[in-house]
Amino acid sequence: MLENAKVEMNLKLGGNECLMNGVKFVFTYPVSTVGEKIYVSRMDLAKLIDPVLRPNFIKNAGDFRTVILDAGHGGKDPGATNPLGTEANYNFKVANRVKAQLAAQGFKVVMTRDRDRYLSLQERVNFANAIQENAIFVCIHFNSGGPAARGIETFTLSPPGVSHYGRDAIAADNQTRTGNEHDSANIALATSVHGSVLRRLQNNTFDRGIKHARFSVLSGVRHPAILLEGGFMSHSYEARLIENAKYQDALAKGIVEAIAKYRFAVGAKRPADISN
């Protein structure tokens, strides 16, 4: 365990999971040792640890008042389903709650879809990229898996050289995508959202961590972007939570609080700025 006055970091030798102030991150490479010294990879230091610990050093990230909300699926694509409902509907309900709360705080909010209609992944990217002012992009989803799979997870675009979570590296992983322009802002935004949602949900969820992925909506969007999976529709307990309006509202409040905190953190004056 490593810690200072503000940060407590728990690492497991040989593992690739890290807890920073109680939030789980999944590293690209395992933690290793040389002699008595503990090492993390240069990739994880530069693309994860540093922007999380020093968000105010991310250039121009706090200069936004516009939030793009992408409620996943819709129309002919219901997403994950269970006897209680469809993912597309839940995504839209949470996105609308987030929109109302952000608007009340003075943010400009735009939604990729304003009703139950189908949009391709490329259409969502094109919609976001047509917004000229500085903005952030938050994609809202719910998950599906085996009957024991549960919890929330948040994804950011894999940096060049880092594969999609859960699969081996391929040659295309070395290509720089549009979204990689904001690698540092992406992980800072994900940290804020993931941590705030965890706190709002308290004991009603399991922390699956912040992970890298190569989803199309993250690869192509030119704004800082994340994708939140708010629980598993295939899990008997979480399915009932997701149907519950209080759970949906807790998710929305967590996202809204996180966006405000993120904007403050990345917009804070650096020491060098204060001294000038």
N, C-alpha and C positions, 0 to 999 in steps of 0.2 A: 504494500500500500504506500502510495506517495501522496503527500498533502502539503498545502500551505494554508495561509489564513482564509483563502477563498475557495480553494479547490481541493477535493479529495478524490484521488484516482486509484482505483483498485484494478490490478492487473494479475493475470494468472500465467506463469511461465509456461510456454508451449501452447498457450491458447490464443485465440484471436478476438476475445471479448474483453471490453473495458467498461468499467463503471466510473463515470465522472459525475460527482455530486448526485449519485443515485440514478443516473440515466445510462442505459446500456448502449454502447456503440460496438459495431462489428468491424474490427480492423481488417485490412487487406492481407496482412501477413501476421504470423504468430509472434508473440513476444519472446525474445531470446536472451541469452546471457553470453557474455565473454568474460571469463574469470568471475569476479564478483559484481560486475556491472550488468545492469539490465538495459536492454536495447529494444526500441521499437523501430520499425522501418522508416526510412526517410519519407516515403510516400505517405504513411499514416501521420507522421509528424507535420508535414507541410500541408496536407490536404484535409486533415481532420483535427488534430490536437491544436495546432496553432490558431486556426480561425475560430475554434470553439472557445479557447482561452482568451483570445485577443480580438473580439469581433469589431472593436472600434478601429482596428487597423485595416479593415476591408474598405477599399476606396469607394466612395460615393454610394455605398449600399443603403444608407439611411434616407436618401433623397427621393422618397416616393410617398404618394398619398392614394395611389390606385392599387386595388387588389382584384386580381382575376380569379374567379372561383370556377373550377371545372368539376361539375357533378358527373362522375363517370357513368358510362353506358346510357341507356335511354332508347325509347322507340322500339324498334324491332330487336334491340339488344338489351335484354333485361339484366344482364350480368348474373351474379350468383342468385339462386332462388332457394326458398324453403317453404314449408306450409304457411308461414306467416306473411311472406311478402317477397318483394324483389329488391335486389341491391340497387337498381336504378332509382327506385322510388325512395329508398332510404338515403342514398347519396343526395338526391334533390332536396329532401326535407332538411337534412343537416346544412346543406349549402344555403338554403333560404334563411335558416336561423342565423347562420354566420353573416349573411348579407345584411339582415336587419340590424344586428348588433354593431357591425362595423360602420354602417351608414349613420347610426346614432352617435358614433364617435367622430364623425366628420370625414371618414374615408369615402373615396369614390369606389364603388363596387360594380364590376361587370361580370356577368355569368355567361359561360360558353353556350349554355342552353337555358332557356327560361320556361321550358315546359317538357313534357315527356316526348322527346323527339330524338331521332338517331343522328349522331355526328360521327364521322370517321375520326380516327386519331389525327390524321393530317389536317382535317378541318378544324379540330380543336387547336392544333399548333398554329395554323394560319390565322385563326381568330385572335389568339393571344399576340401574335407577332404584328398584327395590324394596329395594335395599340401603341401609339408613338411615345407617350409619356413614360417615365420610369414607373415600374410596377413590379409586383410579385405575383407568382402563379401558384395557387394551392389546389391540388387535385384531390378530390375526396372519394374514397372507395371503402367497401367492406370486402372481407376476405372469404375464401372457401378452401377447405382442405379435408384431411382425415377427421374422423369424429372426435379425436382428442386434441386437435390443433386449436389453439385459442390465443387471444391477446392482440395487442396493437403493435404495428411496426410502421416506420416512416422511411421512405426511400428518397435518396438524392442521386443525381446522375453520376455514374462511375467516371472518375478522372481518366484521361488517356493512360492506357497500360493496365487498367483495372477491369476485371471481368464483371459480368452480371452476377449478382449474388446467387450462389448455389450451383454455378456451372464452371467448367474449366475455361481457361482463356482461349480466345481465338484471335486470328490476325486482325479482325475488324476492331478489336478492343483498343488497338493502338492509335486509332484515328481520333482526332479532336472533333468533337461535335459542337454545334452552336451553343448548347447549354453549358459547355465547359468553360465558357468565358466567366461564369459566375460560380465556379467550384467552391470558393471560400464562402460566398454569400449563401449558397445552397445549403451547406452543412450548418451554418449558423442559424438559418431559418428553421431547418429541420430540428435542430437541438431545442430551439425555443418552443416550437409546436409540440414536439414529442414530450418534452418535460412538463409543459403546462397541461396537456391532455392527461398525462399520467396522474398529475396531482388532482385534477378535477374528478377523474374516475375512481381514485383512491383504491380500495380493495376489490373493485369490480372488474379488474383486468389483469393481464399478465404482460410484462414488458418484453417484447420480442426484439427490441433494439432498433437502432438507426443503421440503415444498410445502403450500400451502393447498388444501383441497377441501371439497365440500359433500356428502360421503357421509352417508347417513341415520344410521348408527351414531355418527358424530361429532356430527351436528346435534342429536340428541335426548337424548344421555346427559348427566345432570346432574353427573357427576364429570369431572375432568380426563381427557382421552381422546386417544389417538393410534391410527393405523393403520400398521402396518409391512408393507411388501412385501419379502419376504426373498430375492428373486431371480426370474428368468424361467424358467418351465417350458418355454417355447417356444424357448429358446436351447440349442443342442446341448450346450455345455459346462456351463452352469449346471444343466441338467436332471440331469446325472449328479452334480453337487455336491449338489443338493437331495435326491437319493436317498441320499446318503452320511450315515451316522449321525454321523460326526465333524463334518460341516458343520452338521447339525441341532443338535448339542450346542454348537458354537461360537455359533450364533445364540442359543440359549437362555442361555448364559453371558453373552453380551453384554447381553441384555435384563435379566437378573438383576442384574448389576453396575450397570447404568444406573439401575435403580429404587432401589437403595441409595444411589448417588451423588446422584440427584435428591432423595431424601428429606433427605439431609444438606444439600445446597446450598440448598434452599428453606426449610429449618428453621434455618439458621444465623442467629445474632444479627446484626442490623443495627447499624451504629455508634451510632445513636441509642439503641437498646435497651441497648447495653453501658454507655453513659454514664449511663443513668438509675439 
